[in-house]
Amino acid sequence: MIAPKPIIDVWRRFDDFPMETLTKAWYFNKAEGNKQRHVPLMKEHHEQFGITGNCFDLALWLLDVFKREGIEAYPIGHDLHTEDAHVAVVVKDESGKRYLCDLGDQWLNPVLIDSECEDYSNELLDGYFPAARVQVLPQHHYLKVIYHRPNEKWSEQVYDTRAVVMEEFLSAAEHSQNVMNKAPLLECRIPYKKEIAHWEFYNWESVVSTTEGLHLQSKVDGVEEWATKIHEVSGYDREFLIEALEIYKKRGLVERG
């Protein structure tokens, strides 16, 4: 079920890339015109502040690298032009086998999604998603993924694996960058004992998901304290974090009022 080396080599370049909405809020008032950044600008911001972006940013960046390496890939997504939009990438190897690449949900590895292939398995798989074993179940143009978590908990997600036309994808991306989230979000993969765990900061709380279960971390008070904590986990520039978090703090005060 694992992708071949050329695909993995590209994927590994994004191992330390969080998915977050902080950059969206930070860039919103700075941009004149389109809010969706092009890849060269994303790279520039990454070099300056260590930042990445939301699922649209990550998908565009991944597609760009695959293209530069001569590897065929295309965007997929669901609920485009809504607040529930989520996008990812499907990549093909030299033989035409397709693999799901979802940086937005912080997968650990791409996974084979063609059930007719000899290598395909519908068994529980380790090493593809933080703190969960996954089942990959293709159904016509759709892909159901079942996440089996500790304590017999489970959840599922359905992907539409048909390609989204790039014009439509970019239009949906622009819509997403113009929809401001009510609470700040950052997800990243972190080392934990002998595994890679999932660390999430959302709505001024943080939690670590591991194969042992969920670990709610001690609350942090104030924007500067949160900026320090997120910096320690993600490597993001602390001053950038303070600026982005202040935007969310002010939005929260307005909404509560």
N, C-alpha and C positions, 0 to 999 in steps of 0.2 A: 504493500500500500504506500510505501515511501517513494517520493519522487527521485528521479535520477540526479546524478551529481551536478550537471549544469544548472538545473533548477534550484537545487539546494544551495549551491554556491551563491546564487543571487539572493535567495531567501535569508541566508545567514547575515547578509549586510544590514538587515533590518531587525536583528535580534534585540537590540537595545532601543528600539523606537517605540515609545509609548503611543497610545491613542488618547486624544484629549480634546476638550473644547476650550481650553484656555487660550490657545492661539487664535481661535475664531473671534473671541471677545476682544482680545488685544488688537487684532488687525482690523476689526470692523470699522472703527472711526479713523484709522490711518489711511485706508485705501480710498483712492479717488476712482470711482467707476466700479469695476467688477471686484467682488470680495473673494472669489476663488483664486488662489494664488497659482501661478504656473510653476512648473518644477524647478527651473533655475532660481526663482525667488525662494521657494521652500528650502533649497540647498543653502542659499545665502543666509536665511534665518537660522537654519540648523547650525551652520558654522559660527554664527554670532552668539546664539543663545542656547543651543542644544535642543531646540524645540522641533516638533514634528507636525502634528495636526490631527484632524478627525479622520473618519474612515474614508471620506472622499479624497482627502489629501494623500493618505497612505496608499490608496488604490492607484491614483494617478502616478505617484512616485514609483511604485512597484512596476506598473505598466511601462513606464519610461525606461527603467533599467532592463527589463526583459527585452524591449525593443532594441535597445543598444547592444544587447548580447545576441541578437538574432534569434530570439526565442518567441514563438507565437503565443500570445495571451490576449484576453479580452475581458472587459468589465461585466459584472453581473450585479443585480440589485433587486430590492423589493420595496414597496411603499414609497417609490420616488416622488418627490415634490410634497412630502408630508413630514411631520415631525418624527415619524417612526422609520424614516428611510435608513436603510443599511446597504452598504455596497462591499463587494469583494472582487477577487480576480480569479479567473480560470486560466490555467496555463497548459499548453500541450507539449509533450516530449516529441522526440524525432519520429516516433511510431504513431503519433496521434492520440496517445492516451491523455486523458484530461485529469488535472489535479486542482483541487480547491485551495486557494491561497487567501486566507482571511486575516490580515494584519489588524483590522479594526476590532475584532474580537480577541486579538492577542493569541492566536493559535501558535503552537510550538513548531509545527511542521506542516507543509502542504500534504494533502491526502488524496489518494486515487478515488475518482468518483464514477468510473465506468464499470458497471457490474458484469459486463460480458468479458472483461479481461481475466486472464488466468490468475493474475496476482490479487484480484479483488477478494475481499473477505467481509462478511457482515458480522463478524465476531467483535467482541469488545476489544478496543485497541488502546494501548498505553503509549505515551510519548507524543501525543498529538495536541493535547489541550491541557492547560494547567489545572491540576487538582481534580481531574475527571478522566474517566475512560469514555471513549466515544464509540458509537455505532454509526456507520455511514450507510444509508439506505436510499439508493437512487430509485426514483419513481417517475418514469417518463421524462418530462422536462424539469422535474423537481428533484431536490435532494433533501431528504430528512436526516438530520443529525440528532441523535439522542445522547445526552450527556449523563453519564452515570457517576454520581458524586458520593462522597462518604455518607454513612448512615442510611444507605438505601434511598437517598434522595435522587431525583432525576428531573431533567428538563429537556425540551426539544426545540429545534429551530428548523425552519424550512427555507431552502434557497431555491430560487428560480435560476437554473443554470444556463438559460438562453442568453446570448450576448445582447448587451444594451448598446444601441448605436451611439457612437461617441458624441454626436451632437446632442442627443437626449441626455447622455450621462453628464456632460458639462453643464447643461441647463439645470439638471437636478442638483448638481454640485453647487452651482451659484445660488439656487434656492436655499439649500441647506446652510450655506455660509451667511445667509441673510436672516436666518431664524435663530434668535438668541435663546440659549438654554436658560432655564430658571435657576439651575444650580451648576456649579463648576464640577467638571469630571476629568479624571486622569486615571488611566489603567496602564499597568506595565507588568512585565515578567521579572521576577526577582529570584535569586538563589535562596533556597530554604532547605537546610539539612542536605539531603541527598536528592532533592528534586528542584524543579523550577515551579515556583508558586505564582499566584496572581495577586497583585497589590492594586487596590482600588481606592481612590479618593473621590467621594461623591457627597455633595450637599453637606460639606464641612464635617465629614466623618471618614475614617479609613478602616479598611478591613483587608486581611490577608486570607486568601483561599488556598488551602493545602489539602493533601490527601488525608490529613488528620481531621479536617473540618475547617470551619470558619473561625478566625481569630480577630475579634473586634479590638482595635487598638485604642490605647488611652487617648482621650480627647485632647486636642490642642486648642489653646485660646489665642485668638487674634490672627490677623493676616500675616504679620511678620513671622510668627511662630510656624504657621502652616507653610509659608514660603520656605523656611529652613527645612522643615520635614520633607516636603516634596522635592526640594533640591537634593537632599541626601539620598532619596530613593531613585530619582529620575536623572539627576545630573543637570536639570534645567537651570539656567541662570537665575539667581535669586532675585535680582532686581526686576527681571521680566515677570517672575512669579508674583511679586508684590503688586506690580502694575495690573496684571491680569486679574488677580484675586480681588483687588480693590474695585474693579469694574463690577464683578459679581456681587460684592458686598453692597455696593450702592444700588444695584438693581434689586437686590433682596429687600432693602429698606423701602424702596419705592413700592414694590409689590405688596409688602405687608401693610403699607399705609393705605 
